[in-house]
Amino acid sequence: MPGGSPPTETVTVTAPASTETTVSQCNTGSIQCCNQVVSSTSAEADLLLGLLGVVLDGVDVLLGLDCSPISVVGIANGACSAAPVCCENNSIGGLINVGCVPIIL
């Protein structure tokens, strides 16, 4: 868009519980292994969301960065050595998962 603002993406997020949960309690989306988990209000998240044109106005949730799904077999084998999380089904460009809760494998 010459001379205009970049397009933005609207993401609907419900604030999940902020405490750790177990795999069996993950009913909001898929179990992911993320290289990093940050608050949506952090400077890093603000930069990444801004580059992607995503606005999370007034929502403080955890974001999973650079995540990949964990299978049931992977859970049993300890496949995630980074940050295992349960995320809502809100993935932005495959890079950011929105509304994550840390889980205990």
A tleap script that builds the chain and sets N, CA, C and O, in Angstrom:
source leaprc.protein.ff14SB
mol = sequence {
  NMET PRO GLY GLY SER PRO PRO THR GLU THR
  VAL THR VAL THR ALA PRO ALA SER THR GLU
  THR THR VAL SER GLN CYS ASN THR GLY SER
  ILE GLN CYS CYS ASN GLN VAL VAL SER SER
  THR SER ALA GLU ALA ASP LEU LEU LEU GLY
  LEU LEU GLY VAL VAL LEU ASP GLY VAL ASP
  VAL LEU LEU GLY LEU ASP CYS SER PRO ILE
  SER VAL VAL GLY ILE ALA ASN GLY ALA CYS
  SER ALA ALA PRO VAL CYS CYS GLU ASN ASN
  SER ILE GLY GLY LEU ILE ASN VAL GLY CYS
  VAL PRO ILE ILE CLEU
}
set mol.1.N position { 0.824 -1.171 0.000 }
set mol.1.CA position { 0.000 0.000 0.000 }
set mol.1.C position { 0.877 1.246 0.000 }
set mol.1.O position { 1.420 1.606 1.044 }
set mol.2.N position { 1.025 1.891 -1.103 }
set mol.2.CA position { 1.849 3.098 -1.139 }
set mol.2.C position { 1.247 4.196 -0.272 }
set mol.2.O position { 0.081 4.556 -0.430 }
set mol.3.N position { 2.057 4.725 0.648 }
set mol.3.CA position { 1.637 5.835 1.485 }
set mol.3.C position { 0.634 5.487 2.557 }
set mol.3.O position { 0.193 6.375 3.287 }
set mol.4.N position { 0.254 4.223 2.681 }
set mol.4.CA position { -0.750 3.834 3.671 }
set mol.4.C position { -0.154 2.997 4.776 }
set mol.4.O position { 1.037 2.686 4.767 }
set mol.5.N position { -0.972 2.646 5.701 }
set mol.5.CA position { -0.545 1.792 6.801 }
set mol.5.C position { -0.542 0.342 6.350 }
set mol.5.O position { -1.342 -0.047 5.498 }
set mol.6.N position { 0.362 -0.470 6.921 }
set mol.6.CA position { 0.341 -1.898 6.576 }
set mol.6.C position { -0.937 -2.525 7.107 }
set mol.6.O position { -1.502 -2.040 8.088 }
set mol.7.N position { -1.401 -3.599 6.472 }
set mol.7.CA position { -2.625 -4.252 6.950 }
set mol.7.C position { -2.403 -4.829 8.345 }
set mol.7.O position { -1.284 -5.206 8.694 }
set mol.8.N position { -3.446 -4.897 9.124 }
set mol.8.CA position { -3.358 -5.495 10.453 }
set mol.8.C position { -4.191 -6.760 10.489 }
set mol.8.O position { -5.070 -6.965 9.652 }
set mol.9.N position { -3.908 -7.599 11.457 }
set mol.9.CA position { -4.633 -8.849 11.634 }
set mol.9.C position { -5.293 -8.825 12.999 }
set mol.9.O position { -4.658 -8.463 13.989 }
set mol.10.N position { -6.555 -9.205 13.062 }
set mol.10.CA position { -7.271 -9.264 14.326 }
set mol.10.C position { -7.215 -10.684 14.861 }
set mol.10.O position { -7.527 -11.639 14.150 }
set mol.11.N position { -6.816 -10.815 16.115 }
set mol.11.CA position { -6.730 -12.114 16.757 }
set mol.11.C position { -7.603 -12.081 17.996 }
set mol.11.O position { -7.433 -11.216 18.855 }
set mol.12.N position { -8.545 -13.023 18.096 }
set mol.12.CA position { -9.414 -13.109 19.264 }
set mol.12.C position { -8.754 -14.003 20.298 }
set mol.12.O position { -8.389 -15.143 20.011 }
set mol.13.N position { -8.604 -13.473 21.505 }
set mol.13.CA position { -7.919 -14.203 22.562 }
set mol.13.C position { -8.749 -14.146 23.829 }
set mol.13.O position { -9.237 -13.088 24.224 }
set mol.14.N position { -8.903 -15.306 24.461 }
set mol.14.CA position { -9.473 -15.327 25.804 }
set mol.14.C position { -8.321 -15.586 26.750 }
set mol.14.O position { -7.475 -16.436 26.474 }
set mol.15.N position { -8.271 -14.887 27.833 }
set mol.15.CA position { -7.149 -15.010 28.760 }
set mol.15.C position { -7.213 -16.348 29.494 }
set mol.15.O position { -8.123 -16.573 30.292 }
set mol.16.N position { -6.241 -17.249 29.228 }
set mol.16.CA position { -6.217 -18.535 29.926 }
set mol.16.C position { -5.655 -18.364 31.334 }
set mol.16.O position { -5.119 -17.311 31.680 }
set mol.17.N position { -5.786 -19.405 32.131 }
set mol.17.CA position { -5.198 -19.378 33.465 }
set mol.17.C position { -3.694 -19.194 33.334 }
set mol.17.O position { -3.085 -19.735 32.411 }
set mol.18.N position { -3.093 -18.449 34.233 }
set mol.18.CA position { -1.677 -18.147 34.106 }
set mol.18.C position { -0.788 -19.148 34.820 }
set mol.18.O position { 0.436 -19.056 34.716 }
set mol.19.N position { -1.357 -20.093 35.534 }
set mol.19.CA position { -0.555 -21.071 36.248 }
set mol.19.C position { -0.304 -22.288 35.378 }
set mol.19.O position { -1.018 -22.535 34.406 }
set mol.20.N position { 0.738 -23.058 35.747 }
set mol.20.CA position { 1.033 -24.268 34.997 }
set mol.20.C position { -0.126 -25.244 35.092 }
set mol.20.O position { -0.865 -25.272 36.076 }
set mol.21.N position { -0.264 -26.033 34.053 }
set mol.21.CA position { -1.313 -27.041 34.012 }
set mol.21.C position { -0.686 -28.347 33.550 }
set mol.21.O position { 0.493 -28.379 33.200 }
set mol.22.N position { -1.459 -29.416 33.547 }
set mol.22.CA position { -0.955 -30.703 33.071 }
set mol.22.C position { -1.448 -30.944 31.653 }
set mol.22.O position { -2.376 -30.284 31.186 }
set mol.23.N position { -0.825 -31.883 30.979 }
set mol.23.CA position { -1.191 -32.217 29.604 }
set mol.23.C position { -2.660 -32.591 29.511 }
set mol.23.O position { -3.340 -32.191 28.567 }
set mol.24.N position { -3.161 -33.355 30.480 }
set mol.24.CA position { -4.555 -33.803 30.422 }
set mol.24.C position { -5.546 -32.653 30.575 }
set mol.24.O position { -6.712 -32.793 30.204 }
set mol.25.N position { -5.099 -31.511 31.119 }
set mol.25.CA position { -5.977 -30.355 31.280 }
set mol.25.C position { -5.911 -29.403 30.094 }
set mol.25.O position { -6.579 -28.369 30.108 }
set mol.26.N position { -5.133 -29.719 29.079 }
set mol.26.CA position { -4.988 -28.857 27.905 }
set mol.26.C position { -6.172 -29.095 26.978 }
set mol.26.O position { -6.167 -30.040 26.190 }
set mol.27.N position { -7.183 -28.241 27.072 }
set mol.27.CA position { -8.365 -28.407 26.232 }
set mol.27.C position { -8.651 -27.174 25.376 }
set mol.27.O position { -9.711 -27.083 24.758 }
set mol.28.N position { -7.712 -26.227 25.337 }
set mol.28.CA position { -7.935 -25.015 24.541 }
set mol.28.C position { -7.283 -25.082 23.170 }
set mol.28.O position { -7.601 -24.271 22.300 }
set mol.29.N position { -6.392 -26.014 22.960 }
set mol.29.CA position { -5.699 -26.096 21.679 }
set mol.29.C position { -4.652 -27.182 21.723 }
set mol.29.O position { -4.752 -28.122 22.511 }
set mol.30.N position { -3.646 -27.054 20.876 }
set mol.30.CA position { -2.636 -28.099 20.778 }
set mol.30.C position { -1.490 -27.871 21.755 }
set mol.30.O position { -1.241 -26.751 22.201 }
set mol.31.N position { -0.802 -28.960 22.075 }
set mol.31.CA position { 0.379 -28.897 22.928 }
set mol.31.C position { 1.564 -28.563 22.028 }
set mol.31.O position { 1.785 -29.213 21.006 }
set mol.32.N position { 2.311 -27.556 22.416 }
set mol.32.CA position { 3.417 -27.063 21.602 }
set mol.32.C position { 4.713 -27.057 22.408 }
set mol.32.O position { 4.692 -26.955 23.635 }
set mol.33.N position { 5.831 -27.166 21.710 }
set mol.33.CA position { 7.146 -26.978 22.307 }
set mol.33.C position { 7.700 -25.699 21.703 }
set mol.33.O position { 7.982 -25.646 20.506 }
set mol.34.N position { 7.858 -24.675 22.520 }
set mol.34.CA position { 8.283 -23.364 22.030 }
set mol.34.C position { 9.705 -23.057 22.481 }
set mol.34.O position { 10.094 -23.375 23.605 }
set mol.35.N position { 10.469 -22.440 21.596 }
set mol.35.CA position { 11.824 -22.049 21.958 }
set mol.35.C position { 11.835 -20.954 23.008 }
set mol.35.O position { 12.795 -20.827 23.768 }
set mol.36.N position { 10.766 -20.160 23.053 }
set mol.36.CA position { 10.683 -19.074 24.018 }
set mol.36.C position { 9.224 -18.748 24.302 }
set mol.36.O position { 8.379 -18.855 23.413 }
set mol.37.N position { 8.923 -18.353 25.528 }
set mol.37.CA position { 7.587 -17.905 25.910 }
set mol.37.C position { 7.741 -16.530 26.543 }
set mol.37.O position { 8.512 -16.354 27.486 }
set mol.38.N position { 6.995 -15.545 26.013 }
set mol.38.CA position { 7.087 -14.167 26.510 }
set mol.38.C position { 5.690 -13.606 26.744 }
set mol.38.O position { 4.707 -14.105 26.198 }
set mol.39.N position { 5.619 -12.570 27.558 }
set mol.39.CA position { 4.354 -11.875 27.788 }
set mol.39.C position { 4.022 -11.031 26.569 }
set mol.39.O position { 4.911 -10.474 25.926 }
set mol.40.N position { 2.740 -10.940 26.259 }
set mol.40.CA position { 2.318 -10.130 25.105 }
set mol.40.C position { 2.569 -8.646 25.335 }
set mol.40.O position { 2.498 -7.851 24.398 }
set mol.41.N position { 2.863 -8.269 26.583 }
set mol.41.CA position { 3.142 -6.860 26.879 }
set mol.41.C position { 4.637 -6.547 26.900 }
set mol.41.O position { 5.025 -5.413 27.179 }
set mol.42.N position { 5.482 -7.543 26.608 }
set mol.42.CA position { 6.928 -7.320 26.618 }
set mol.42.C position { 7.368 -6.547 25.381 }
set mol.42.O position { 6.663 -6.506 24.373 }
set mol.43.N position { 8.543 -5.938 25.475 }
set mol.43.CA position { 9.096 -5.178 24.348 }
set mol.43.C position { 9.335 -6.086 23.147 }
set mol.43.O position { 9.098 -5.686 22.007 }
set mol.44.N position { 9.806 -7.316 23.401 }
set mol.44.CA position { 10.062 -8.264 22.311 }
set mol.44.C position { 8.775 -8.625 21.579 }
set mol.44.O position { 8.738 -8.651 20.348 }
set mol.45.N position { 7.723 -8.904 22.342 }
set mol.45.CA position { 6.433 -9.238 21.734 }
set mol.45.C position { 5.885 -8.050 20.961 }
set mol.45.O position { 5.355 -8.210 19.861 }
set mol.46.N position { 6.010 -6.860 21.533 }
set mol.46.CA position { 5.526 -5.650 20.871 }
set mol.46.C position { 6.195 -5.470 19.509 }
set mol.46.O position { 5.538 -5.125 18.527 }
set mol.47.N position { 7.507 -5.706 19.459 }
set mol.47.CA position { 8.247 -5.585 18.200 }
set mol.47.C position { 7.776 -6.621 17.183 }
set mol.47.O position { 7.475 -6.281 16.038 }
set mol.48.N position { 7.711 -7.893 17.603 }
set mol.48.CA position { 7.304 -8.957 16.680 }
set mol.48.C position { 5.876 -8.778 16.182 }
set mol.48.O position { 5.607 -8.919 14.989 }
set mol.49.N position { 4.957 -8.466 17.101 }
set mol.49.CA position { 3.564 -8.273 16.702 }
set mol.49.C position { 3.428 -7.076 15.777 }
set mol.49.O position { 2.644 -7.109 14.828 }
set mol.50.N position { 4.186 -6.017 16.047 }
set mol.50.CA position { 4.158 -4.831 15.195 }
set mol.50.C position { 4.636 -5.125 13.790 }
set mol.50.O position { 4.053 -4.644 12.819 }
set mol.51.N position { 5.709 -5.923 13.673 }
set mol.51.CA position { 6.230 -6.288 12.352 }
set mol.51.C position { 5.223 -7.105 11.553 }
set mol.51.O position { 5.176 -7.025 10.326 }
set mol.52.N position { 4.415 -7.895 12.265 }
set mol.52.CA position { 3.405 -8.724 11.603 }
set mol.52.C position { 2.068 -8.010 11.454 }
set mol.52.O position { 1.138 -8.559 10.863 }
set mol.53.N position { 1.960 -6.793 11.982 }
set mol.53.CA position { 0.718 -6.037 11.877 }
set mol.53.C position { -0.392 -6.574 12.752 }
set mol.53.O position { -1.568 -6.458 12.408 }
set mol.54.N position { -0.027 -7.165 13.890 }
set mol.54.CA position { -1.007 -7.748 14.803 }
set mol.54.C position { -1.163 -6.841 16.018 }
set mol.54.O position { -0.177 -6.392 16.601 }
set mol.55.N position { -2.406 -6.580 16.390 }
set mol.55.CA position { -2.693 -5.740 17.548 }
set mol.55.C position { -3.399 -6.578 18.606 }
set mol.55.O position { -4.471 -7.129 18.353 }
set mol.56.N position { -2.806 -6.674 19.779 }
set mol.56.CA position { -3.437 -7.324 20.929 }
set mol.56.C position { -3.675 -6.233 21.958 }
set mol.56.O position { -2.945 -6.132 22.944 }
set mol.57.N position { -4.670 -5.437 21.736 }
set mol.57.CA position { -4.922 -4.258 22.550 }
set mol.57.C position { -5.461 -4.613 23.933 }
set mol.57.O position { -6.553 -5.167 24.059 }
set mol.58.N position { -4.688 -4.293 24.965 }
set mol.58.CA position { -5.139 -4.492 26.332 }
set mol.58.C position { -5.198 -5.930 26.798 }
set mol.58.O position { -5.841 -6.216 27.808 }
set mol.59.N position { -4.550 -6.844 26.096 }
set mol.59.CA position { -4.575 -8.259 26.465 }
set mol.59.C position { -3.182 -8.666 26.927 }
set mol.59.O position { -2.204 -8.474 26.204 }
set mol.60.N position { -3.089 -9.223 28.120 }
set mol.60.CA position { -1.810 -9.695 28.642 }
set mol.60.C position { -1.860 -11.214 28.740 }
set mol.60.O position { -2.339 -11.771 29.728 }
set mol.61.N position { -1.359 -11.873 27.705 }
set mol.61.CA position { -1.314 -13.331 27.649 }
set mol.61.C position { 0.106 -13.749 27.308 }
set mol.61.O position { 0.938 -12.918 26.943 }
set mol.62.N position { 0.376 -15.028 27.429 }
set mol.62.CA position { 1.688 -15.532 27.049 }
set mol.62.C position { 1.702 -15.879 25.569 }
set mol.62.O position { 0.735 -16.415 25.028 }
set mol.63.N position { 2.820 -15.562 24.927 }
set mol.63.CA position { 3.029 -15.890 23.520 }
set mol.63.C position { 4.123 -16.941 23.426 }
set mol.63.O position { 5.176 -16.806 24.051 }
set mol.64.N position { 3.877 -17.980 22.652 }
set mol.64.CA position { 4.894 -18.977 22.373 }
set mol.64.C position { 5.576 -18.621 21.067 }
set mol.64.O position { 4.911 -18.440 20.047 }
set mol.65.N position { 6.904 -18.518 21.088 }
set mol.65.CA position { 7.656 -18.137 19.898 }
set mol.65.C position { 8.394 -19.338 19.321 }
set mol.65.O position { 9.013 -20.110 20.053 }
set mol.66.N position { 8.322 -19.486 18.007 }
set mol.66.CA position { 9.001 -20.559 17.279 }
set mol.66.C position { 8.633 -21.919 17.876 }
set mol.66.O position { 9.480 -22.622 18.427 }
set mol.67.N position { 7.366 -22.268 17.756 }
set mol.67.CA position { 6.831 -23.491 18.362 }
set mol.67.C position { 6.640 -24.604 17.338 }
set mol.67.O position { 6.494 -24.356 16.142 }
set mol.68.N position { 6.646 -25.814 17.832 }
set mol.68.CA position { 6.297 -26.966 17.006 }
set mol.68.C position { 5.408 -27.879 17.844 }
set mol.68.O position { 5.556 -27.952 19.064 }
set mol.69.N position { 4.481 -28.577 17.181 }
set mol.69.CA position { 3.564 -29.464 17.927 }
set mol.69.C position { 4.314 -30.627 18.567 }
set mol.69.O position { 5.333 -31.085 18.050 }
set mol.70.N position { 3.799 -31.094 19.688 }
set mol.70.CA position { 4.345 -32.274 20.358 }
set mol.70.C position { 3.302 -33.378 20.250 }
set mol.70.O position { 2.136 -33.170 20.587 }
set mol.71.N position { 3.714 -34.542 19.783 }
set mol.71.CA position { 2.796 -35.678 19.686 }
set mol.71.C position { 2.711 -36.390 21.032 }
set mol.71.O position { 3.498 -36.119 21.939 }
set mol.72.N position { 1.753 -37.297 21.152 }
set mol.72.CA position { 1.609 -38.090 22.374 }
set mol.72.C position { 2.872 -38.905 22.610 }
set mol.72.O position { 3.324 -39.039 23.748 }
set mol.73.N position { 3.445 -39.451 21.541 }
set mol.73.CA position { 4.689 -40.213 21.654 }
set mol.73.C position { 5.815 -39.293 22.105 }
set mol.73.O position { 6.639 -39.676 22.936 }
set mol.74.N position { 5.850 -38.083 21.561 }
set mol.74.CA position { 6.877 -37.118 21.942 }
set mol.74.C position { 6.793 -36.728 23.396 }
set mol.74.O position { 7.816 -36.529 24.052 }
set mol.75.N position { 5.570 -36.617 23.912 }
set mol.75.CA position { 5.382 -36.283 25.329 }
set mol.75.C position { 5.983 -37.379 26.199 }
set mol.75.O position { 6.685 -37.100 27.171 }
set mol.76.N position { 5.700 -38.634 25.838 }
set mol.76.CA position { 6.194 -39.766 26.617 }
set mol.76.C position { 7.715 -39.855 26.576 }
set mol.76.O position { 8.339 -40.316 27.532 }
set mol.77.N position { 8.311 -39.413 25.467 }
set mol.77.CA position { 9.761 -39.503 25.315 }
set mol.77.C position { 10.497 -38.238 25.732 }
set mol.77.O position { 11.706 -38.139 25.520 }
set mol.78.N position { 9.807 -37.278 26.314 }
set mol.78.CA position { 10.455 -36.038 26.738 }
set mol.78.C position { 10.990 -35.236 25.576 }
set mol.78.O position { 12.096 -34.700 25.646 }
set mol.79.N position { 10.208 -35.145 24.490 }
set mol.79.CA position { 10.662 -34.517 23.249 }
set mol.79.C position { 10.880 -33.015 23.352 }
set mol.79.O position { 11.513 -32.433 22.472 }
set mol.80.N position { 10.380 -32.375 24.391 }
set mol.80.CA position { 10.523 -30.925 24.492 }
set mol.80.C position { 11.465 -30.567 25.633 }
set mol.80.O position { 11.150 -30.770 26.806 }
set mol.81.N position { 12.624 -30.031 25.268 }
set mol.81.CA position { 13.568 -29.603 26.301 }
set mol.81.C position { 13.515 -28.092 26.499 }
set mol.81.O position { 14.236 -27.555 27.341 }
set mol.82.N position { 12.672 -27.400 25.737 }
set mol.82.CA position { 12.561 -25.942 25.844 }
set mol.82.C position { 11.376 -25.593 26.734 }
set mol.82.O position { 11.431 -25.816 27.943 }
set mol.83.N position { 10.298 -25.046 26.157 }
set mol.83.CA position { 9.144 -24.603 26.939 }
set mol.83.C position { 7.869 -25.277 26.447 }
set mol.83.O position { 7.270 -24.827 25.470 }
set mol.84.N position { 7.444 -26.359 27.116 }
set mol.84.CA position { 6.177 -26.994 26.715 }
set mol.84.C position { 4.994 -26.138 27.163 }
set mol.84.O position { 4.921 -25.721 28.318 }
set mol.85.N position { 4.075 -25.884 26.243 }
set mol.85.CA position { 2.916 -25.040 26.530 }
set mol.85.C position { 1.667 -25.599 25.865 }
set mol.85.O position { 1.741 -26.367 24.906 }
set mol.86.N position { 0.523 -25.196 26.395 }
set mol.86.CA position { -0.774 -25.485 25.800 }
set mol.86.C position { -1.287 -24.155 25.283 }
set mol.86.O position { -1.498 -23.229 26.066 }
set mol.87.N position { -1.494 -24.043 23.973 }
set mol.87.CA position { -1.882 -22.767 23.372 }
set mol.87.C position { -3.267 -22.853 22.754 }
set mol.87.O position { -3.696 -23.907 22.285 }
set mol.88.N position { -3.964 -21.705 22.766 }
set mol.88.CA position { -5.217 -21.608 22.036 }
set mol.88.C position { -4.899 -21.799 20.559 }
set mol.88.O position { -3.743 -21.681 20.153 }
set mol.89.N position { -5.893 -22.087 19.770 }
set mol.89.CA position { -5.681 -22.280 18.332 }
set mol.89.C position { -5.543 -20.943 17.620 }
set mol.89.O position { -6.306 -20.639 16.703 }
set mol.90.N position { -4.572 -20.148 18.041 }
set mol.90.CA position { -4.296 -18.846 17.440 }
set mol.90.C position { -2.828 -18.777 17.075 }
set mol.90.O position { -2.009 -18.328 17.877 }
set mol.91.N position { -2.487 -19.211 15.885 }
set mol.91.CA position { -1.112 -19.141 15.418 }
set mol.91.C position { -1.007 -18.028 14.390 }
set mol.91.O position { -1.844 -17.918 13.494 }
set mol.92.N position { 0.016 -17.211 14.524 }
set mol.92.CA position { 0.214 -16.087 13.613 }
set mol.92.C position { 1.440 -16.371 12.755 }
set mol.92.O position { 2.571 -16.326 13.238 }
set mol.93.N position { 1.212 -16.657 11.503 }
set mol.93.CA position { 2.309 -16.884 10.577 }
set mol.93.C position { 3.196 -18.055 10.924 }
set mol.93.O position { 4.311 -18.150 10.411 }
set mol.94.N position { 2.738 -18.950 11.780 }
set mol.94.CA position { 3.555 -20.088 12.175 }
set mol.94.C position { 4.691 -19.720 13.110 }
set mol.94.O position { 5.444 -20.593 13.539 }
set mol.95.N position { 4.829 -18.436 13.432 }
set mol.95.CA position { 5.928 -17.980 14.277 }
set mol.95.C position { 5.524 -17.738 15.718 }
set mol.95.O position { 6.318 -17.941 16.637 }
set mol.96.N position { 4.286 -17.302 15.913 }
set mol.96.CA position { 3.819 -16.903 17.239 }
set mol.96.C position { 2.511 -17.623 17.554 }
set mol.96.O position { 1.576 -17.606 16.754 }
set mol.97.N position { 2.453 -18.251 18.717 }
set mol.97.CA position { 1.211 -18.838 19.222 }
set mol.97.C position { 0.718 -17.955 20.357 }
set mol.97.O position { 1.482 -17.596 21.253 }
set mol.98.N position { -0.564 -17.607 20.314 }
set mol.98.CA position { -1.141 -16.663 21.263 }
set mol.98.C position { -1.983 -17.402 22.299 }
set mol.98.O position { -2.661 -18.377 21.976 }
set mol.99.N position { -1.935 -16.934 23.538 }
set mol.99.CA position { -2.758 -17.509 24.601 }
set mol.99.C position { -2.223 -18.827 25.097 }
set mol.99.O position { -2.956 -19.815 25.141 }
set mol.100.N position { -0.961 -18.864 25.473 }
set mol.100.CA position { -0.322 -20.102 25.920 }
set mol.100.C position { -0.279 -20.192 27.442 }
set mol.100.O position { -0.246 -19.180 28.142 }
set mol.101.N position { -0.279 -21.428 27.936 }
set mol.101.CA position { -0.144 -21.716 29.359 }
set mol.101.C position { 0.949 -22.770 29.491 }
set mol.101.O position { 0.896 -23.798 28.816 }
set mol.102.N position { 1.939 -22.529 30.350 }
set mol.102.CA position { 2.981 -23.558 30.561 }
set mol.102.C position { 2.353 -24.854 31.061 }
set mol.102.O position { 1.404 -24.832 31.845 }
set mol.103.N position { 2.892 -25.985 30.600 }
set mol.103.CA position { 2.378 -27.281 31.050 }
set mol.103.C position { 3.495 -28.121 31.634 }
set mol.103.O position { 4.675 -27.914 31.350 }
set mol.104.N position { 3.094 -29.069 32.451 }
set mol.104.CA position { 4.016 -30.025 33.041 }
set mol.104.C position { 3.877 -31.317 32.248 }
set mol.104.O position { 2.792 -31.893 32.179 }
set mol.105.N position { 4.974 -31.771 31.650 }
set mol.105.CA position { 4.919 -33.003 30.853 }
set mol.105.C position { 5.086 -34.223 31.730 }
set mol.105.O position { 5.067 -35.349 31.232 }
savepdb mol mol.pdb
quit
